[in-house]
Amino acid sequence: MPSPLLPTLPAPVSYEIKSKVTTLKSESLSSRIVTRKIGGQRFEATLVFPPMNKGDFNEIHAFLMEREGANGIFYIKIPTFGSSAGATGEYINYSNSDKLYMVKSNGVDVYPDQLVPGGTVEMNNVYMRCSLKNDVQVISYGRDGIVRLELDVVERI
C-alpha cells in the first residue's frame, strides 16, 4: 500500500474520473479543423464523500491539512468498477510506474498508449498518485452537525 494514503474510511460514495489530454485546435474559415496533441495525458478526479459526523471527518481533515494545499502529494485508492479486475475500462497500475492507466481492450492495450517495460500489472489494488487540484478546499458544516466534502484531485506523474 503506497504512503501517504488518503484515509479509506469513510470511503467516497462516488468518483468522477476525467482524462485530460492537452490538444491545440485550429479551425479555418472553410471549417477545416486541425488538431495537435501536446504533452501527455493525466487523470483528474472528484471524490464525493458521504455525509459524515465530525468524528468520522476528523481523520480526513487532519490528513488534508498535512498536505498543505496543492503542494502535498498523496495516493487515493481507485476501486474496481467492473465485474472483474483488468477488464476493458478498468484502471491498472504498473509496479514500476506512478502513472494510472486504463485498459482499452480486454487486457491487450492500455490508455495512454505506452507500456511500461519490466513492470508487472496490478489490477486489484489500484492507486492514483495525486495532489489537491486547488489550494482551497470547501468543507460544508451543516447545522445538524453533518460534514459534507468533495475533493478535487489531479494526477501527479
Disulfide bonds with the S-S distance in Angstrom:
none
